Amino acid sequence: MGSPGSSAMAIASRVGLSEPISTGGPSESDVSKTRDLGKFLVDAGLYESRDEAIKREEVLGRLDQIVKTWVKNVSRIRGYNGSVIQEANAKIFTFGSYRLGVHGPGADIDTLCVGPKYATRNEDFFGELHRMLSEMPEVQELHSVPDAHVPVMRFKFNGVSIDLLYANVSLRIIPEDLDISQESILQNVDDQTVRSLNGCRVTDQILRLVPNIQNFRTTLRCMRLWAKRRGVYSNVTGFLGGINWALLVARICQLYPNALPSMLVSRFFRVYNLWRWPNPVMLCPIQEGSLGLSFWDPRRNYKDRSHLMPIITPAYPCMNSSYNVSTSTLQVMMEEFHRGNEICEEIESNKLNWETLFDSFLFFEAYTNYLQMDIAAETDEDLMSWKGWVESRKRLLTLKIERDTNGVLQCHPHPGEISDKSKPLHHSYFMGLRRKQGANPQEAQPFDLRMTVEDFKHDVYAYSFWKPAMLIHVCHVKRKDLPIFVFPGGVRPSPPRKRSESRTILKSLASCPVQTDAAVSRKRRKLDEPPNRGTSLTESSSNSACTSDATSFLKKQIETNFSAPKSEDGVAGNLSPLAQGIPGLDQSERAAEPSASAGAFPTPIAIEKHVMEQSSAQIPLIHQDSSEAFDGLEGLLKNETQNNEEAEGVTQPELFPDKQAVEVAIGTTSIIQFQGKADLEELEVLQTDLFMLSCISCFFFFMFRLRHFRVVCSRWNWLYQLQLRLQQQKCRLRSSLSGSVSPRCLRRPSQCNHETTS
């Protein structure tokens, strides 16, 4: 780990992918603002008491004893002799926020159990150890998610939340001084074990790569609190989780090694507001290693090229920790980065305080249309298991909506669940809906999400431990029909003000900073109001279907359709609320929150506009021109360096001799400079996939005409769904090869039903 007392330039030469942007020390203003920021964090209750810290250590010690006993039991069951049973051992490691030292009161502890090769994950860890824990009175809310990307067992031990992973390494005896940072620990293990081990390996590597651990921890606490209050802290829903925010903050610490937390927070928003995704964020060069494990490399791996916001882990094998990010969630986060940058500029000029930056986002006042997802089960244990599974699949609904609406309809998933205290064994999730920015409101058409929702429910019901009482229901609900329990204190806010009033509030933002989020929410609501066209959902068709009591909800077969309100001709349809479409959604973009004038280091308007336009275009990684990719950021950072020199009266060394230095400083390495080769490889892959899909489609085309096959398909709907998806994928591949959309495929993918033969 870097020593805080070391020279700044010496540190900069040892850590990071490039030279730092600025090595200037803090000013008196930075010291004062850092002091205010620290006081704000203490008042926000981000630090745990000493008693709670001692309790956590005791729980970890008890858990270590339990897994050691478990391994001895497993070795006894396997029939090993007495000496092997005596030497059998397992070891507990911590990672995540607890290992980084940024956990708060009531936070869970991410732990890893490392066991011998004969103690298997499915049979022994999720079997024998799960049984042992379930019989202990200290353990509550125990449930397992063995099918997750990283299999995990969650429970509370004496009130302390634990997330327990498992890795059975290729060792017969686990020594007490085991060093999992060595590359050899990854030999002869499966992918799930590699991912489980990498949690600890990445955490330790981050602490080695930051120049000042204390400043890193304070800054990371700030960003975690900000992300939670702004609703963008949730890896499972498509935003960023704890490790993602840690990597982003660590990169800023590398670029500003001598900056205090107040300046690091400000530079965090400035840099990532201008970042050209999907260029990756990396703390160190990617190493290929000697074990032949798969690592993040868009030159070789086709799937890696589709990642929208790559944040690469520093430990071998390097992986993209933010693969869950979708187009919709990336747009939400970029808008939040823009808002944070503007507020930080005002804070630097002493026009706003830190409380404004950390104002909570009013999710249930931001949109006109929402999707409400209700889940229920018969017992607390079933609900806990069902909840974990649904949350692990929730982001798929966002991806399916983006796919079936060609990206026109964007989603903003609420990061957590909300429960109505009057309804036991029941949880609700919500998702805000809006049209993509720039969509023509005059051409707005209602969206039919029935097939999308049914496809999502089909995936959810594929849960291996599903029981008949585990239910899920998804319906459309307007803001005025939202259930009362989603609002703080159970009080519905007053109706939105008129547009003129909202504009007046926005103009008076500088003199009234407390009204920041309220003003922006009112403006967003007005822009989000749909036109008076199409069929709108009534209270009986939408709200009642989503707010029925838990008992009737369990008894009702939610898979069946719900009656729609009568149309103008008086005929009622037998349709789900989603069948009527979601009308309007005109230009309901999330408005950028308070605009700010230039701060201590103003950004040139022309440069910032150029960078923002290029970022919003979301140019594919393989088509970016790295020689021009960061002109805007180069100008910004040069301007910042000049202002620093003028303010401090210190002559600093030239940090940007050419564009190459800027590209290296913000993560543009040779790994993404492969345009010509990548284009050719992509075309070859697409042509191969198209040939395979054509062969499979021919099989379905002829077999579907056989009466017996049609009968089978009528009984097993998944066969038909497979054929339909093959058609859609074939259309997309044709479009990718030709560079334009086929006339037969101008319809939405869900409506594409032309012939399936090649």
N, C-alpha and C positions, 0 to 999 in steps of 0.2 A: 504494500500500500504506500501511496505517496506520503511523504512527511510534510506537514504543514509548514515546517520551518525551512524547507528547501527553497532554493532559488526558483523564481517563477519561470525564467527562461529554461532552466535545467529541467523543470517539470514538463514544460511544454514540448521539449525535445524527446521526452520519454513516453508520453501518453498521447493517445489520439491518432487519428488517421492523417492529420496534417498539422501545420503550424497554427497557432492560435490567431484569432482575428485581432485581439487587443490584449496586451499584457499590462495595461495601465492599472494602477492601484485605485482604490476607492477615494472619492472626495468626501468632504465633510457632509455634503447633502446625502450621499449614499449611506454614510454611517447613521445619520439621523433617520432616514427612511427605513433602513434595516432594523433599527431599534423599534420604530413604530410597527413594522411588520411582525417582529417577534412578539410584541405585546398583543397584537391582534390574534396571533396563533394561540397564545396562552389563554386569552379570553374566549376563544372558540372551543376550548377544551380538547386540544389535540394531543395533550401529553397525559400519560397515565400516571397514577400515584405509585409510590414505592411499594405499598402493600399489594397492589395488583401485579406489579412486576415480579414480586416474590412468588405470588400464586402461580403465575405462568411458568416460572422455573420449576416449581414443585410438580405441576402437571406434566411437563416434559420429562422430568425424571421418572415419574410414575409410568408414563407411556413407554419409556425405554425399557423398564422392567417387564412390562406386559409383553412386548414383542420378543424379548429374550426368552421368556417362558413359552411363548407361542412356538418359536423355532425349535426348542427342545422337544415340545410335544409332537411337532411335525417329524422330526428326526426319529422319534420313538415309533410313530405310526409307520414310517418308511422301513422300520426293521433294522436300523443301524445299531452297532454294538455300543457298549457303555462308554468307551472313550470318545467316540464321535458325538454321542449325546451330550457328554460333559463339555466338549469344546464347541458345540453348536452355539451360534451367536447371531444376533441381528443388531443393527445400530440405527439410531434416529438422528437425522440431520434436519436443520431448519433452513428455510429460504423465504423469498418474498419480503413483505414489509417488515416482518419481525427480524429477519436476518439483516436487512438494510438499516434497521434502527429507526423506522419512520412509522411504526404502528401506533395506534391510538387506543383509548379506553374501549374495551369491548370488541376489539378487532380479532379476527380469527388468526390462527397460527398455521402457516403452511409448513407441513412436515413431510419428510421422506423416510420411509423405512427401507433400508438396504439389507437384503437377506441372501442366503446361499442359493445356489442354482437349483437344488432339489426342492425348495419351497416355491411352488408355482403360484401364479397370480390368481387364476380363476378358482382352482380347487382349494388352495390353502389360505391365501390372503382374503379373498372374498367369501371363502367358506368357513374354515376353522377359526381364523382370527375374528371374522364377523360374528360368529357364534359366541366366542369368548367375551367379546365386548358387549353383546346384547344381554348377557347374563350378569353384568356388573351394575350395581345400583348407581355408581358414579356417572355412568354413561347414559345420555339422553339424546333423543332425535337422531338415532343412528340410521343412516341410509347410504347405499352404495350406488355408484354410477359406473359400472364396469364397461359400458359401451361408449363412453366418452372418448374424445381424442386423446386425452390423458386420463386414464381410469383413476377414480378417486373414491375414497370413503370419507363421509362427512359425519361428524357427531359433536356433541358437547360433553366435555369431561370436567365435572365439578363446575359447570357454568362457563367454561372456556371453550370457544368454538375451535374445532380442529379439522383441517383438511389433510388427510393422510394419503400419500401416494406410495407406490411400492415398486421396487426395482430388485429383481433377482439376478445378481451378477454371476459371472462364470467363475465363482470361487466356492470351494466346499466349506471353508471356514472364513468367517468375516472377522478380521482383526479389529481391535478397539481403536487403533490409530490409522484406520483406513483413510486414504487420501483419494477422494473421488475427482479431484481436479486433474489427475493423470489421464492421459488419453487411453492407456491400456485398460481402464475400467470399462470401456465400451466394447471390448472384444467379445464376440459370440453372444450378443444379446439382441432381443427383438426391438422393433421401432418404438413400442410403447415404453420399454425400459429406457431407451435412449432419451425419449422426451421427458420421462420422469426424472432421470439423473440430471438433465440439462437445467432444470429449475435451480438446483443448488449450484451447479457449475457456472451458470450465467450470473447469478447473484454475486458470487465471490469474484468473478472477473470484473463486474461493474465496479466494485469497491477498489479493485486494483487499478482501474483505468481513469479514475477521477482525481484531479490534482489536490482537492481539499474536501475531505469527507464530511466535515461539519457543515460547510456551506452547501454541499450537495444535499445533505439530509434536510436542512431547513428549506431549501428551494423545492425539494421534492414534496415535503409536507404541504407547502403552499399550492403546488400544482395538483396534488391529490384532492385537497379541499375544494379548489376551484372546479375541478372536473366533476366532482360529486354534486356540487351545488348547481352547476350548469347542465347536469344530466348527460354527460358524455363519459362517464366512468363505468364501463361495463363491457368487458371483452366478449361475453356470451351473446350480447345483443348486437354486436357489430361495431361498437366503439372501441376504446382502448382500456386495457386493464392495468393493474399495478406495474407489471414488468415493462409494459410499453411506455408508460409515463416515466419510469425510471431511466430507460434508455434515452428518451428524448431529452430529459434534464441532464443526463450525464454528458451528452454531446454538447450542450450549451456550456457546461462547466469546462469542457476541453477547449472550447473556442474562446472563453473568457476566464482563464485560470486564476486571476487575481481579483475577480469581481466579487462583491458581497451579494447576499441573497436578493436584495431589492433590485439591483441591476440585473442579476441573472433572470429574475422573473420577467422584467421588462424586455430583455433581449430574447427570452424564450418566445414571446409572442411576436416580436419583430422578425426573427429569423423564420419561424414556421408559418407566419402569415405570407411570406414571400417564397416559401419552398416550392419547388416544381415537382410535385408528385407525378409519376411514381419513381422519381429518383430516390434511392434507398438512403436511410439514415444508418450509419455504421460507426462504431467506436474504434474499430481496428480493421486491418485488411482481412479479407476472408481467406482462411487457410484450408487447403484441400485435405490435409491429413494423410495418414498412411494406412487407415483401416478400410478405405473404400466406401465410407458411409455417404449417403446422399446428403448434399448440402444445397443452400440456396444459390442457384446459378441460372439466370434466365437465358444464358447462351446455350445451355444443354437441356434444361427442363422446361417443357412447353408450358406447364401450369404456372411456373414462376413468373412468366411474362404477363399473366393476367392479374397479378397482385396490384392493388390500387395504391396502397400506402405502406410499402415495405419498410419495416423497422427490424434490422438484422441483429440477432443475438451475437455476442462476441466470443462465445465458447464453441469449440468444435463438437459436432458439426453445426456450422452457422445456419440458422433457420430464420424465416420471417415470422416474428412474433405477433404480427397484426394481420394474419391472413383472413380474419373474420370481417374486415372492413369492407363495406359495400359502397356503391356509388352514392346512395342516399346518406349514409352515416358519414362518409367523407365530406360531403357538402355541408352537413350540419357542423362538423368540427372546424372546417375552414371558416365558416361564418363566425364561429365562436373565437377562433384565433384572431380574426379581423377585429371583432369587438374588443377583445383583450388588448390588442395592440393600441387601439385608439384611446382606451381608458388609461393605459400605462403612460402614454404620451402626456395626457392631462395630469396624471399623478406627478410626473417628472417636472412639470411646470407649476406644481402646487395648486392646481385648480380642482382636483378631486382627491379623495382619500382612498385607502385600501378597501374600505367596506363596499364601495361601489363596484370594484372589480369582482368581489365575491358574492354579489347579489344572486339570489336563487332565480333560476329560470322558471317562469310561470307556464309550465307545459300545458295545462288544461285551459289556458286562456289564449294559447298561441295559434290554434287551428280551428277551422270550422267543422271538419270531418275527422272522425276517428274510427279505428277498428277496436272493438272490445273483445278480448279473449277471456272466457271464463273456464276454469277447470274445477273439478270436484272429485271427491273420492269418498269411500265409505268409512275409513278409519284414519286416524292421525298418521299412522305409519304408511298407509297406502298413499295418502296425500303428499307426504314428504317425498316418497319415491317418485310419484307421478309428477310433482312439481319440478324436481331435479331434471327429469327427462324432458319435460316440455320446455324448460328454460334452455336446455342444451340444443333444442331444435327450433327455438323461436326465431332466430335470425334467418332461417330458411324461408319464412313467410315474406320477409323483406326482399330476398333475392327472387322469389317467385313472382311477386308483384312487379318488380322492376322488369323481369323477363317478359311477362305477359302483357305489359303495357308499353313495351319498347322504351322503357326509361322515362316515359312522360309523367307517370305518377310516382312521386318520391315519398318515402316513408321516414318517419322519425319515431322509432320505438322508444317507449318509456323504459328506463333501465331497470326498474324494479317492479315487484308485484304489489298490489293494493288489496287489502282485505276489508270486507264489510263485517264489523264486529257482530252484527245481528245474524250473520250467516256462517255457521261453523262449517268446517271442511270445504272451504270454498276460497279461491283466489282469483283475482282479475288482473289482466295485463292490457295495456293500451298502446295504440300506435297512431300518431298523427299523420294525416294524409294531405298532400298538396300537389299541385301541378308543378312541373319543372319550370324553373325560371326561364322566361322568354317564350313560353307557349302562348299561342295566339288565343285570347279568350273568346273571339268570335267563332272559332272552330272547335270549341270545347264540346266534347261528347261524353255522356255518362259512361262510366266503366262498369263492365260486368265481371265481377270477381268471384262468381260462384265456383267455376272450375278451379281457379287458383286456390281458393280456400279448401275445397274438397281434396285437391292434390296435397295440400299441406296437412290436412287432418289424416289423410291416408298414411303419410310418412310418420306422423306422431303415433298413430295407433299400431305401428309396427314395433312398438316397445316389447322387448322380450318378456318382461314381467307384467304385462298388461292384464288387468282384471276387468270383468264386465262393469263394475261400478266406477271405473276410472273414465271420466267423461271430459270432453272439451267442446266448447261452443264458441264460434266466432261470428260476430255480427257488426254491422255498420251503425254508428250512433253519431248524431250531431252534437255540437257543443252545448246547445240549449237543453239537450236530453241526457247529458252525462249524469250518472248516478251521484247523489249528494255526497257519498262517502269519499269521493276522490278529492274533495276540497278540504283545506285545513280547517279544523274545527267543525266540519260538516256544514259550513255556511257557503252558499253559492254566491260568487261575486256579482256585483251589479252589472247590468247590461253595458256593452261597450258604448263609449261616447261617439259623437259625430266626428266625421273626418276632420273638420275644421278645428275641433277641440284637440284632437290628437296631434295635429300639426303644431298648434300653439304650445302644447306641452313639450314637443320635441324641440321647438325653437328655444324654449326656456330651460333647456337641459343644463347648460353651464351654471345657471344660477340656482338650480334646484336638483342636485344630483341624486337625491333620494328617490325621485320619481322615474329613474332610468328605465327599469324593467317594466313598470306599469305603462309608461308611455309607449314603449316599443311594442308591448303586447296588444295595446289598443289599436295601434297602427297596423300590426300584423293581422288582427282580427278583421279590420275593415277591408284590407286588401284581399283577405281570404274569403269574403262573402260571395257565394255563388250567384249567378244570374237567375232570373225567374224563368227557367226553362227546364223541360223534362219533368220526370216524376220525382218528387221529393218524398223522403221517408216520413211517415207520420209517427206520432208518439206510440200508437198501438202496435205498429209494425216493427219499430226499432227498439225503443226504450223498454217496453214491457218484455220483449224477448231476452233482453240482457240483464234484467233486474228482478227476475222471478226468485222466490225464496228457494233456499238450498234443498229443502225436502222435495218440492215438486220438480226442481231441476234434476235431481238424481233419478226420479221416476220417469221423467219425460225422455223419450227417445230423441235426442237432439240431432240425430242424423237425418231425421225426416224434415221436410220443408215446412215453412211457416206461412200462414195465410197472409197475403198481401192486401192492403186496403183497396177499396173499390176504385176503379178508374172512372173517367168521366162518363162512360156509357153505362155505369152501374154494375159492371160485371167484375166480380172479384176473382183474382188469380190465386193459384196455389203455388206461390213462389216464396223462396227465402228472401229476407230483406235485402240481401246482397244482389238478388236477381234484378232489382229495379235499377241498379246502377248507382253510382255516386255522382250526382249531377254537379256541374259547375267546376269547382276547384280552380277558379281562374286566377292566375298570377299570384298564387298564395305563397309566395316565397317568404322565407323567414327574413324579415327586414333586418338589416345591419343595425346594431344597437348604437348607443350614442356616438355621434361623430365628434371628432376631436381635432382641434387645431394642432399645428406642429408643436412638438415638445422640445426638450433640450437638444435633441438630435433630429431635426426635421427630415422627412423623406421627400425627395424631389417628386412632384406630382406626375410628371411625364414618365419617369422611370417606374414608379409604383404602378401606374395604370398599365404600362406595358407588361410588367411581371404578372399582375393580376389577370390580365386577359389571357396570357399564355397558360397560366395555371388553371383557369376555369375551362380551357379547352380540353384538358386531360389527354394530352397527346400520348399515344402508346409509347412505352419505354423504348421499344426497338426503333422508333422513328424519330427520336429526339436528336437534335443537333447539339452536342455537348459544347461546341465552340461558342455557341450563342446562348446557351441555356441559362446563364446566370448574369447577364449584363446588368439587369436591374439590381440584383443583390450586390454585385461588385461595386456599382456606383453608390449604393446605400452605405456599404461598409467603408468605402474610401471616404465618403463624406463624414461618416461617424468618426473615423480615425483623425481626420483633419480637425473636426470640432473638439475632439479630446485634446489634441495638441494645443489648440488655441486656448482652451479653458484651463489647462494645467500648465501651460508654458513650457512643456517638455518636448524635445525633439525625439520622436520615436523612429525606430528603423522602418524602412519600407517593407510593408507586409505583403504587398501585391505587385511584384515585379511584372506579372503578366496574368492573363486570364487563367492560365494553368493553375496558379496558386489558389484562385477563387474556387475553381472547380474542385480541387482537392480538399479545400477547407470545408466545403459543405457536402461532401460525399460523392462527387462525380468521379468515379475511378474507372479504370480500364474495363471493369466488369460489364459496363453498359455500353461500351463503344464497339458494337458489333453489328451495325445496321445491315450491311449487305449480306453477311453470312446468315444473320437471323432471318431476314426476309426469305432467303432461299430455303432454309430449314423449315420455316413455318409453312411455305407452300407445299413442300414435300409431305409434311405431316398431314396437312389438310387434304391433299390428293389421296393419300393412303386411307384416311378416315372416310372420305367420300366413297371410295371403292368398296370398303367393307360395309358401309351403310347401304349402298346400292344393292349388294348381294343379299343382305338381311331383308331389305325392303321387298326384293323380288320374292323371297320365300313367303313373306306375309301376304303379298299381293295374290299369289296363286292359292295359298292355303286358305285364305279368308273366303274364297269362293266355294269351298267345300262345306256342305251343310253341317257335317259333324263339327268342323272347326268353328263355325259360327255359333253353334250351340255352346261349345266350350267357352268361347270368348264372352258369350252372354252371361255365363256363370262366373267366370273369372275375369273381372274387369281390368285387372292389372295387365293382361295380355294386350287388350285394346289400348290401354294407356301407353304401353311400351311401343306399340306400333305408331301411335300418334307422336310420341316424342322423337322417334326415329325420323319421321317426316319433317318435324320442325328442325332437328339438328341438320338434316340434309339440306334444307333450305338455307340455313345460316352458313354452312360450309360452301354452298354454291355462291352465295353472296360474297363471302370472303375471297374466293378465288377470282371472281369476275370483277370485284371492286364496286359493284352496284347491286341493287336489289332486283331480283328477278320479277317480271311483271306478274307471275303467278303467286309471288310471295309478298305483295304489297299489303295484304291484310295482316292483322295481328297474328302472332304465332299460334295463339290458341284457336284461331279460326282457319288456319291453313289446312286444307283437306284435299289438295289436288292429288293426282295419281302418285303412287309410291314407287313405280318402276323407274329405273334409270333411263 
